[in-house]
Amino acid sequence: MNHRNGFNPLSRTTAHRRAMSRNMVTSLFRFERITTTKAKAMEVRKAAEKLITRAKEDTVHNRRVAAKFIQDEKILNKLFTELGPRMKDRNGGYTRVLKIGFRQGDAADMVILELVDYKLSTDEDEKTTAKAKKADGDAPKAEKATANKSAAAKKAPAKKAATSKAKAEAAPAAEEAAK
């Protein structure tokens, strides 16, 4: 009987399980949505929800407790400056698990673990991010790429014309040689 088992060991050693959990929680906070198995998602969810609860109040103690679990400073900062304040009015339930079917090889239950306020990017969002990138200085690179493409396009018809002229000249020469 499995009375009051505190966690699922996921058939891994303690060190492997802790490292995997840290990596998955960090990925969840970085991308705000990850795809994994149901068993892993349920374990990662526990750690992620506790860290988000800590992040709702930005104190030195809470940052140090979270820093034990999250090694990446950028993600730790994102947790306390973006994710924590976003979840300030929620009393828990910061993540959701969406079933997506079974994995091809071993038929494991696959799920998407995401933050509750995650929004899918649409075409309009992609256009605005593309405009923002151009404003940041990526525009000269894009202009160079289009200039290179147009120069190549201009050269290509010239080559085609030259090869067609050569063929036209070679055809009568071949006829004469045949006679």
C-alpha positions in Angstrom: 0.0 0.0 0.0 1.2 3.5 -0.8 -0.1 5.4 2.2 1.1 9.0 2.3 3.9 8.7 -0.2 5.3 12.2 -0.3 6.6 12.2 -3.8 7.1 10.1 -6.9 10.8 9.1 -7.2 10.3 8.7 -11.0 12.7 5.7 -11.0 15.7 8.0 -10.6 18.4 8.5 -8.1 18.1 11.4 -5.7 20.7 13.5 -7.5 19.3 12.9 -10.9 15.7 13.6 -9.8 16.8 16.9 -8.1 18.8 18.0 -11.1 15.9 17.2 -13.5 13.4 19.0 -11.3 15.6 22.1 -11.2 16.1 22.1 -14.9 12.4 21.6 -15.7 11.3 24.3 -13.3 13.9 26.7 -14.8 12.6 25.8 -18.3 9.0 26.4 -17.2 9.9 29.9 -15.9 11.9 30.7 -19.0 9.4 29.6 -21.6 6.3 29.6 -19.4 5.2 26.4 -21.2 6.9 22.9 -21.4 5.9 19.5 -22.8 6.7 16.5 -20.7 5.2 13.3 -19.2 2.4 13.5 -16.8 4.3 12.0 -13.9 7.2 14.5 -14.3 4.7 17.4 -14.7 3.0 16.6 -11.4 6.3 16.6 -9.6 7.6 19.8 -11.3 4.3 21.5 -10.6 4.8 21.1 -6.8 8.2 22.8 -6.8 7.1 25.6 -9.3 4.1 26.5 -7.3 6.1 26.8 -4.1 8.6 29.1 -5.8 5.9 31.3 -7.3 4.4 31.7 -3.9 7.8 32.8 -2.6 8.2 35.2 -5.5 5.0 37.0 -4.7 6.9 38.8 -1.9 10.3 40.0 -3.1 12.6 39.8 0.0 16.2 38.8 0.4 15.2 35.6 2.2 12.8 34.5 -0.4 15.3 35.2 -3.2 18.0 33.1 -1.4 15.6 30.3 -0.9 14.6 30.4 -4.6 18.3 30.7 -5.6 19.0 27.3 -4.0 16.6 25.8 -6.5 17.1 28.0 -9.6 20.7 28.4 -10.7 20.2 30.9 -13.6 20.2 34.5 -12.3 18.2 35.8 -15.3 15.4 33.4 -14.6 15.5 34.1 -10.9 15.2 37.8 -11.6 12.3 37.1 -14.1 10.6 35.0 -11.4 10.7 37.9 -8.8 10.1 40.8 -11.2 7.6 39.4 -13.7 6.0 36.1 -12.6 5.6 36.9 -8.9 3.8 40.2 -9.4 1.6 38.7 -12.2 0.4 36.1 -9.8 -0.1 38.5 -6.9 -3.9 38.2 -6.8 -4.0 34.4 -7.1 -4.1 32.2 -4.0 -2.4 29.2 -5.7 -3.0 27.2 -8.8 -0.4 29.0 -10.9 0.1 26.2 -13.3 -2.2 24.0 -15.5 -1.6 20.6 -17.0 -3.1 19.9 -20.5 -3.2 16.4 -21.8 -1.9 16.0 -25.4 -2.0 12.3 -25.9 0.5 9.4 -25.8 4.1 9.3 -26.8 4.9 7.2 -29.9 7.6 5.0 -28.4 6.4 3.9 -25.0 2.8 5.2 -24.9 3.6 7.5 -21.9 0.9 10.2 -21.1 2.3 13.4 -22.6 1.1 16.8 -21.2 1.8 20.5 -21.5 2.7 22.2 -18.2 2.1 25.9 -18.5 1.5 28.9 -16.3 -2.1 29.8 -16.0 -1.8 33.3 -17.6 0.3 32.0 -20.6 -1.0 33.3 -23.9 -0.3 31.7 -27.2 1.5 34.0 -29.7 -0.6 34.9 -32.8 0.3 36.3 -36.1 -0.2 39.9 -34.8 2.1 39.2 -31.9 4.8 37.9 -34.3 4.5 41.0 -36.5 4.9 43.3 -33.5 7.9 41.5 -32.3 9.4 41.6 -35.8 8.8 45.4 -35.9 10.4 45.7 -32.4 13.5 43.8 -33.6 13.8 46.1 -36.6 13.6 49.1 -34.3 16.4 47.6 -32.1 18.9 47.6 -34.9 18.3 44.4 -36.8 16.9 46.5 -39.7 20.3 47.1 -41.3 21.0 43.3 -41.4 17.6 42.7 -43.0 18.3 45.5 -45.6 21.7 43.9 -46.4 20.1 40.5 -46.9 17.5 41.9 -49.3 20.1 43.9 -51.1 22.2 40.7 -51.5 19.1 38.8 -52.8 18.3 41.5 -55.3 21.9 41.7 -56.5 21.9 37.9 -57.0 18.6 38.1 -58.8 20.0 40.8 -61.2 23.0 38.6 -61.9 21.0 35.5 -62.5 19.1 36.7 -65.6 22.3 38.0 -67.1 23.8 34.5 -66.7 20.7 32.9 -68.3 20.8 35.4 -71.2 24.5 34.6 -71.7 23.9 30.9 -71.7 21.0 31.1 -74.1 23.1 33.2 -76.5 25.9 30.6 -76.3 23.4 27.9 -77.1 22.0 29.8 -80.0 25.5 30.3 -81.4 26.5 26.7 -80.8 23.4 25.3 -82.6 24.3 26.6 -86.1 27.9 25.5 -85.5 26.8 22.0 -84.7 24.6 21.9 -87.8 27.5 22.9 -90.0 29.8 20.3 -88.4 27.2 17.6 -89.1 27.1 18.5 -92.8 
